[in-house]
Every structure is written in C-alpha cells, then in structure tokens.
C-alpha cells in the first residue's frame, strides 16, 4: 500500500480544514519522485510554494516531485503542455536508444549497459521497471560517456528514463 511510502509533502501550512492537501500528500506517496505537478494559481500555490520554503520534500536520493505554477488562468493548457513535452522527449530518447541498440557489437557500450537499455525499451510503459532502471542506467552512462559521444548524449537525457506521472492540481 501507498500509505507505507514516504510522503513527499510535509509541513504545508495550509488551513486546518483544507481538503486538498491530503490528496496531494497521497499522490506523492503513490508517485513519489516520478511526479510532475502543474499547479493552478490559487490556494495550492500559496501553501505549495511559499517564498523561502517548500512543503515538497525529497527522497534519500535527493529526488522529489517537480512543481511549476502558471500565473495565468491556463492551468489545464500549462499542464497539458508539460505532459505532451515530457512524452515527446521521452519517445525521442527511446528512438535514440533503439538506434544505438541496433548497432549491437559495433557499439562501444558495455554488455551491461546494452542489456539494461534493452530492458528499458522493452518496458518503456512500465513505471516500476523504468524507475528501477533509472537508478542504475545513469551510473553506467556516466562511466561510459567518454567512450562515445552518443552515450554522452544519452547521459544528458537520463532524467527521462523514469515514466513521469503528470498532474494538474489546484
């Protein structure tokens, strides 16, 4: 159950009767550091990003939900843009990885990196598998980046390895 996962929303400072914060807290327990939030300006932007602090916290690895706010009355469009952009960038990464995997033995990548990238492509839509691989692949990419400019390019795109969960809140 999600209730046993670390909440990544703490000490929010919302009004005592606020019904929104329990849901956002639950979302952070369900999606954790894979969560990207497009926030609508309003109450949630006041407790969600007070000047000088933030109620969103991070995991032991220093990763947490990404949060952005639009001051205009376009939260739906803003959030949709974030979701579409993430999906397009992630599909471009998959296409680039597939090209590199086709090189096979001609590629300077290690067998371990090849295997893990292949698993990532095969499980592209599986959040649990992608999250696990997103912890090991960046280390392999960093270690092998000097071997090949294409591997270095992938290293710069490793933030797209986990399957991001986009949310419009507020």
C-alpha distance (Angstrom), angle and dihedral (degrees) to the residues before:
residue distance angle dihedral
X1 . . .
X2 3.72 . .
X3 3.80 92.0 .
X4 3.80 89.9 74.0
X5 3.82 92.6 56.9
X6 3.79 120.6 95.2
X7 3.81 110.7 -94.0
X8 3.80 111.0 -127.1
X9 3.81 92.6 -157.7
X10 3.80 113.9 76.7
X11 3.82 136.1 159.8
X12 3.79 94.5 4.2
X13 3.80 98.4 167.7
X14 3.81 94.1 -141.0
X15 3.78 120.7 151.5
X16 3.81 113.4 -74.9
X17 3.80 93.5 -110.7
X18 3.79 96.5 45.0
X19 3.79 109.5 139.3
X20 3.78 95.0 -169.2
X21 3.80 101.6 66.0
X22 3.84 96.5 63.1
X23 3.80 89.1 56.5
X24 3.80 93.7 47.7
X25 3.80 90.3 47.2
X26 3.82 89.5 51.5
X27 3.82 90.4 49.2
X28 3.81 89.8 54.0
X29 3.80 89.2 51.4
X30 3.79 91.3 49.9
X31 3.81 99.8 43.0
X32 3.81 103.7 18.0
X33 3.75 117.4 174.9
X34 3.83 91.3 -3.6
X35 3.80 89.1 71.0
X36 3.82 122.7 108.8
X37 3.80 115.4 -172.5
X38 3.80 127.1 -157.8
X39 3.77 102.9 -166.7
X40 3.80 125.8 -155.6
X41 3.78 114.6 -136.4
X42 3.77 109.7 -102.3
X43 3.76 138.1 73.1
X44 3.81 93.6 -21.6
X45 3.80 91.0 56.1
X46 3.82 89.5 54.5
X47 3.80 96.9 52.0
X48 3.83 92.2 28.3
X49 3.80 98.8 58.5
X50 3.79 113.8 12.3
X51 3.79 112.3 175.2
X52 3.77 111.8 -86.2
X53 3.79 98.1 13.2
X54 3.76 144.1 43.5
X55 3.80 131.2 -148.7
X56 3.80 90.7 -144.6
X57 3.78 112.8 95.3
X58 3.79 136.0 -172.7
X59 3.77 139.7 -116.4
X60 3.80 123.0 -109.6
X61 3.81 86.4 -87.1
X62 3.80 90.9 59.6
X63 3.81 94.8 -109.9
X64 3.78 126.2 125.9
X65 3.78 143.3 151.1
X66 3.80 117.3 -48.3
X67 3.82 111.9 -128.1
X68 3.80 129.9 -167.5
X69 3.78 133.1 168.4
X70 3.78 133.5 -158.1
X71 3.79 116.8 -151.2
X72 3.77 91.3 -153.2
X73 3.79 125.2 81.3
X74 3.78 91.9 -102.3
X75 3.80 104.5 97.5
X76 3.81 92.8 136.1
X77 3.80 93.2 51.8
X78 3.80 91.6 41.0
X79 3.81 91.8 52.2
X80 3.79 92.6 43.4
X81 3.79 89.6 52.5
X82 3.79 90.8 51.6
X83 3.82 91.4 49.3
X84 3.81 95.1 46.3
X85 3.80 92.5 46.0
X86 3.79 91.9 50.6
X87 3.82 91.6 48.2
X88 3.82 93.3 48.2
X89 3.81 93.4 47.1
X90 3.80 91.4 46.8
X91 3.83 92.3 50.2
X92 3.82 89.2 49.4
X93 3.79 88.9 53.0
X94 3.81 90.4 50.3
X95 3.82 90.8 50.8
X96 3.81 90.9 50.0
X97 3.81 91.7 48.6
X98 3.82 90.7 48.8
X99 3.82 90.0 52.6
X100 3.79 90.3 52.0
X101 3.80 92.6 46.8
X102 3.82 90.1 53.7
X103 3.81 88.8 60.4
X104 3.80 86.5 65.8
X105 3.78 112.6 166.3
X106 3.82 91.5 9.5
X107 3.79 89.4 65.1
X108 3.81 119.1 94.7
X109 3.82 91.6 -139.0
X110 3.78 121.2 115.3
X111 3.79 121.7 -106.9
X112 3.81 89.5 -112.7
X113 3.82 93.0 54.3
X114 3.81 90.3 45.2
X115 3.82 91.2 52.2
X116 3.80 94.5 47.4
X117 3.82 94.0 46.1
X118 3.80 89.0 49.3
X119 3.82 90.1 51.4
X120 3.82 89.2 49.4
X121 3.83 92.0 52.8
X122 3.82 91.8 46.8
X123 3.82 91.1 49.4
X124 3.81 97.6 36.9
X125 3.82 93.4 135.4
X126 3.81 96.8 40.7
X127 3.82 108.3 97.4
X128 3.81 96.1 -164.7
X129 3.80 95.6 51.1
X130 3.81 92.9 42.6
X131 3.80 91.0 49.4
X132 3.80 91.9 52.3
X133 3.80 92.2 46.9
X134 3.82 91.0 46.5
X135 3.80 87.7 66.3
X136 3.82 96.5 53.4
X137 3.82 105.5 30.2
X138 3.85 96.5 63.1
X139 3.82 90.2 56.0
X140 3.80 90.8 52.0
X141 3.81 91.5 45.6
X142 3.81 91.6 50.5
X143 3.80 91.3 49.6
X144 3.81 92.5 49.9
X145 3.82 100.9 34.9
X146 3.80 92.9 102.0
X147 3.83 90.4 57.0
X148 3.79 95.9 65.8
X149 3.84 137.8 6.8
X150 3.83 89.7 -134.3
X151 3.81 91.1 58.0
X152 3.80 88.9 47.7
X153 3.82 88.4 52.0
X154 3.82 90.5 53.1
X155 3.78 89.9 48.8
X156 3.80 89.0 60.2
X157 3.80 90.6 52.8
X158 3.81 98.0 47.5
X159 3.82 91.9 111.5
X160 3.82 85.5 76.1
X161 3.81 95.2 58.9
X162 3.83 95.9 91.2
X163 3.81 117.3 69.0
X164 3.80 101.8 -108.7
X165 3.81 118.9 -139.3
X166 3.82 110.4 -145.8
X167 3.80 121.6 -153.5
X168 3.80 133.7 -177.5
X169 3.81 108.8 -152.1
X170 3.77 133.3 -178.9
